Each structure stands twice: as C-alpha cells, then as structure tokens.
Amino acid sequence: MSLRRRLRRAGVVLGLAWLAVVGGAAPAAAHVIGTGGRASNYRTSVLGITPPVAGLSASVLEAGNQLQLVNRSGQEVVVLGYRSEPYLRIGPAGVFENRRSPSAYANRFANAPSRIPSDLDPAAPPEWRRIGDGPSAIWHDHRTHWSGPEPVAVAADRGRLQTVVPRWQIPLRVGGQTALVEGEIVWVPGPSPLPWVLLAVAGFAAVAVAGWRRRPWPLAGLTLLAVAADVTHTGGAFAASTASALTKLYAASTSAIGWAVAGVAVWRLLRGRLDSGWIYLLLAGVFLALAGALPDLGALASSQLPSALSPPATRAAIALTLGLGAGMVAAGLVGLRAIEQAARRARPA
C-alpha cells in the first residue's frame, strides 16, 4: 500500500475515532460521571439516625452521589420522598420502589428536574415494584449533595473549609414511629492542580522526544504506561461505583478501544513497521487522552473523588493518561510527517 493511501486511510480512521469519542461522551465520562459521582469539593457526611434504630444504618457512597440505607432491624422501613410520599420500602421481603413517587422520577437525574410528569401523584396509594432482594437500598438523593450555584460564603473564601449545609434530613417511617437520617455538606478546598499539570507535561515531553528520535522501545514502553494508567484510573472508579456490571462495561467501551489500538501500535512499532505503527499510535493517543483523561480533568483540582484509589493515585493516573496520550498523538503526527518527507525525497526528479 502506498504512503498516500495509508495517510488517506489514517485520516478516515482518525475521523471515525473522533466520532466515537465525541459520540460516546457519556461512556467516556463514565470514569467518574457515568458510573459514579462527579469530582467536587463538597463533602457529604452522615451524622446519624435520630432516634437510633437497632440494625438500621446509613452511609454515603461515590463521593456523596449515592446514599445507602441498610436495614437489619427485622421490620419494614419506608423512606419518604421530597413531598413526604412513600418512596422506598426496605424490609425482610426486599427493597421496593413506589412507581407513583415523584422522587423516584427525580432521582434518575444528576440534577433535580424542573418538571415532574403529571401522572406521578404523591397523594396516590403506593404502587410498589421490587428492585432488590437484600436488606440494603442505594439511591441518588438530591437532599444529600450540593447541586446549586456556589454559595456566597464559599465564593468569598474558596480556600477555607466551611459548612455549606449544616444538617440535611431524610425522613423514615420505622414501624409506627418516624426517624430522620441526618447529615451535613462541607466545602473542602481542592489541591493545587500544578503538580499534576507538570506530571502531564513531563509525560507529553517524554513521548514526544522518543517519537522525534524514532525509538520504538521507549515509545512502546511509554504507550504501555499510558494504558496502565488509564486501566488503573478506570478500575478505581469502577470499584467505587454502584452501577450495574453492564453499565460499567458500556462506560469502559471507548477506553477499551484505545487500549486495544495501543496494543496494536506497540506490536507494529517493535516489529519495525513504523509506517502503520505511527498511525495506530496516533489513534490510541486520541482515545486515551480524549476518552480516558479529559472528561475527568476536574479531579486534578477537586478534594472529593469517587474512586477506590487514594486521591493522589487517582490524580496521577489521570495526569499520566492525559500527558502520555497527547504525546502519542504528537509523536504519531511527527512520525507520519517524517515518513512522508522521506518518500518525497526518494522520488525520482
């Protein structure tokens, strides 16, 4: 295949890769968003249940994006929605959701919708549907996380830890009594993103230099490091996520394509097939940088990260994926350009 045809095919494949990344924005962003909570500086905590109920406990998951209620009290517990309607029922028979609850509809969205379908009536008799077998319910509740505009006090002093919501409450019916799950939301300033930006720049420079010198082995090693960083970041986000296995697989689809293409790039480069190796390196860099790192860039300056990894490890994985991925794109472009120039010089005058 001539170089011109290879470059034309590379352009087509690159366009398809771009469409896959842009069209798959939801699964790409799922590292932190689609399968879990979003990185933020608002820390949600559960203070307790008042009055205490033996066998009943509550906790927050996914950096405050989800609330978990575990009921081992032996009696049914009903969670009341935003309009004091029966929303969830947790007991020995499992977990049930009221289909007529406006809260059930509202909690499907990251931010509370402005309109609720008219057929959802909080005053109507509950219509229960089974959604779980165990004693635990996990749901997204708009009362437990901050989703409005930045508070005035925070805007005035973003570097100070301060309470935003002194006490949020979720009412429960436990047998014949009422109980409250209570918590607070605190603004926790995020770290400086500068160290992680420098790490990304260093990764970019390392790949760019290796590509400029046309060193296959260093390029292959750095490419595998980029894949390892993205796999680590993905694994941490998924381990902390409460989403279904199918949702997680869908969320990882775009990044997984990048991992596979990176593997092909390494194989081609090490076999000395630089003409196609540069193309695959370029494509892998697009997937890793745009799908694996860019959607989660806000985590570099956020204090609350929905990941099973430590915050420094999460930020390092994102920074490395972004810097190395962008470097792969630059190296691929430089390599293709060099091959094209060499082909031109080899043509008879």
N, C-alpha and C positions, 0 to 999 in steps of 0.2 A: 504494500500500500504506500503511495507517495506521501511525502510530508504534508503537502497541501490538503490531501484528502483526510489525513489524520487530524490536522488542525481544524478542518471543517467539521469532522465528526466530534472533536473535542468541544467545539462551540455548541453543537446541538446538545450533547450530553450535559454540558455545563448549564445550558438553559433549562433542561429538564431538572437538573439538581436544584437550581434556584426555585423553580416552581414547586418542587417537592418540599423544600424548606419553608417557603412562604405559605404554600397551601397547607402545610402541616404545622402551622404556627402553634396550634393548640397542643399537639403532642410534643412538639419541641419544647414548649414552655413547661411541659409537664414535669420536668426535673423538680421544680419547686411549686409550680402552679397547678398543673392539671391533675397530679396525683397527690397533692398535699397543699399545705398552706403557703402563703406568699411570705417572702422575707420582709421583715418590717422592724421597727423599733418600738413596737407596742407589746409589752409582755403581759399575757393574761395568766392569772393565778386563781385557783380555787381556794377560798379561805375555810370552807367547811359547809356542813349541812346543819341548819337550825330548825327545830331541835334535832340533836343527833338521833339517828335511827340505826340500831344494830344491824350489821350486814349490808348497809347502804353506803356507797362511796362514790365520789365524783372526781374527775381529773380532766385536764386539758391535753390535747394531742395536736401534733402538726403545728407547733408554734401558735396555738390558740385558735386554729382554724376549725378544730373539732372538739366537741365535748363528749366525754364518756361517762355514763352512769351505770354502775354495777350494782345489781340488786340480788343479794343473797339473804334477804330478810325473811323469805318464806311467804311474803304477802305481796299483793299487786301494788305497783307504784304507777301513778299516772302523771306524766309530765304535761303541764299546761302551756299552751301556746301564747302568742303575743296578745291575743284577745281573750285570754283566760279560758279558752276552749280546750277540751281533751285533745292532745296532740300525739303522745306516745303512751303505750301501756307496756310495762315490763313486769313480768311475774313468772311463776313456775311453768306456765304454758308457753313461754317465749316472749318475743317482742312483737308488738303490733303498732301500726300507724293508722291514724284516723284519716281516711280518704277525703273527708269533708273539711278537714282543718286547713284554714288559710296558711297557717305556719308551715304545714307540710309542703305547700307550693313555694312559699317564700324562701325556705331553707335550701331549695335546689340551686339558688343563685349565690354567687360570692357576695354581692351587694343586694340589699333588700329591694325588690321590685316596687315601682311606684303604683302599680295596679295589680289587683288580685281578681282572678276570674269570678264572675258573679255567682256561679253555681257552688262556690265554696262558702258555706254558711257556718259561722262559728256557733250559732244557736241551734243548728240541726242536730238530731241524735247522731252519735258517732257511728261511722261505718268502718269497722276495723278490718285491716288486712295484715296478714302475718308477714313480717320482714326478717325475722331471725329466730333461732332456736334457743340460744343460750340466755344467760341472765344479764347480758350486757348490751346496752344500746349506745351507738356512736352516731352523732349527727352534727351538722353545721348549725350553729345558733347565732343569730345576729346580735344577741344581747351580750355575748362573751368576747367580742373583738371590736376594735375600733375601725370603722369604715368611713367616717365622715371627714370633713375638712380638718386640717391641722389646728389643734386648739391654740388659742391666742397665747396662753402661757408658754406652750412649747415653742411657738414661733419666736417669742421674745427671748428665750434662752434654751436653744437646742442642745446645749452641752451639759445640761443638768438633769439628773434623774428626778422625775416628778410624777405624782399620781394623776392620771387623767380621769379615770372613773373610780371613785373611792369604793363603791360597792354596787356590783351588778347582781341581780337576783333572778332565779328561775323557780317559779312555784311548783310544788309537787303535792299530790294527794297520796297519802300513805294510809291505807285503811280508812279510818274515819277522821284522820287529822291532816292538817296542812303543814308542810315543811318547805324550807327555802334552801336551794343551792346558792351560796353566796361567793362572790369573788371580786377581784379588782383588776384594773388595767393600769399599767405603769409605763410611762415613757422611759426607755433605756437608750441613751445615746449610742449610736453605732461607732465602730472604729474608723480610723482614717483609712481610706482605700489606697493611699500612696504605696505602701509596701507591696500590695497585690498588683497594682498597676506596674510597678517596677519589675515584679516577677514575670508578668505577661510580656513586658518589653524585652526582658532577658531571653525568654523562650523564643520570641519572634526573631531576635538577633541571632540566636544560635542556629535556628533552622535556615535563616536567610544566608548566613555565612557558609554553612555546609552546602547549600544549594548553589551558591555562587562559585564555590570551589569544586562542585560536582563530585562530592564524596559520598558514594552510595551507602557505605556502612554507617557513618554518623547520621545521615538522613534517615536511614531505616530505624536506627535506634531512637531518634527523636520522634519519629512518627509513632512508633510503638509506645513511647512515653505519653504522647498525646492521647492515644487510645486508652491507655491505662488510667490516665487522669479523668477522662470522661466516664469510663466504666465505674471508677471509684465514686465520682460525684453522683452518678445515676443510682448506684447501689445504696448510697447513704440516703438519698431522697426516697427511694422505694421502701427501704427498711422502716422509715418513719411514717410512711403513708398508710392510710386506712382504706385506700381504693381497692377495687377488686383486681384479681390477677389479670383479667382480660384488659382492664383499663390500663394497667401498668405496661402490658405488652404493647398495646397501641401507642402509649406515650413514648416508649423506647424505640418505636419503629424507625423514625427518621435518623436518630443517632446510630442505631444498629446498622443502617445502610452505610453510614460514614465509617464505622468500624470495619465492615467488610471491604469497602473500597480501599481503606488504608492498608488492609492486609494484602490486597492485590498490588498496591503501589510498592510495598516493601518487597514482595516477591519479584516484581518486574525490575526494580532497581538493583537488587542483589544479583540478578541474572544478567545484568548489563544491558537490559533492554530500555535504555533511557528515553527513547522517543515516546513509548507508551507509558513508561514509569512516571514521567513528568505530568502527563495528563491525569493519571489516577491520583497522583499526589495532590494536584490542584483540586480535583473533585473531592477527595477526602477532607482537605482543609476547609472547603466550603461547608460541608456537612458538620464537621466538628466545631468550627468557630461559630457558625450561624445557628445551628440547631442545638449543639451541646452546651455552649457557654453564653452566648449573647442574651438569651431570654432570662438568664439568672444573674445578670451582671449586677443588679441591685444588691445582691447578697454581699458584695465586697464592702459595702458601707452600712450594713444592717446588723443589728445586735441579735435579732431573733430569727433563727434559721430552722426550717422544718427538715432536719436531717438527723440520721442516727450517728453521723460523724461529728467530731468536735467542730466548732465554728472555724478555727484556723485551718483544719484539714479541708473543710468544705470550700473555703475561700481559695486555698492553694490549688485545689483541683480545678476550680472554675478558671482561675487566672492562667494556669498552665494550659488548659484546653484552649482558651482563647488565644494566648500568645503563640503557642506551637501551631494551632490550626491556621492562624493568619500567616504565620511564617511559611507553612506548607503551600498556601496559595501563592505567596510571593515567590517562593523557590520554584514552584511549577511554572509560573509565568516566565521567570528568568530562564529556566531550562529550555522551555519551548522556543523562546526567542533566540537563544544561542544556537539551537539546532537549525532553526530557520535561516539564520545568518550563515551558518556553515554550509548549508545546502546551496545558498545563493552563490557563495564563493566557489563552490565546486562545479558550478555550471560552466560549460564552455562559453567563451566570449563570442 
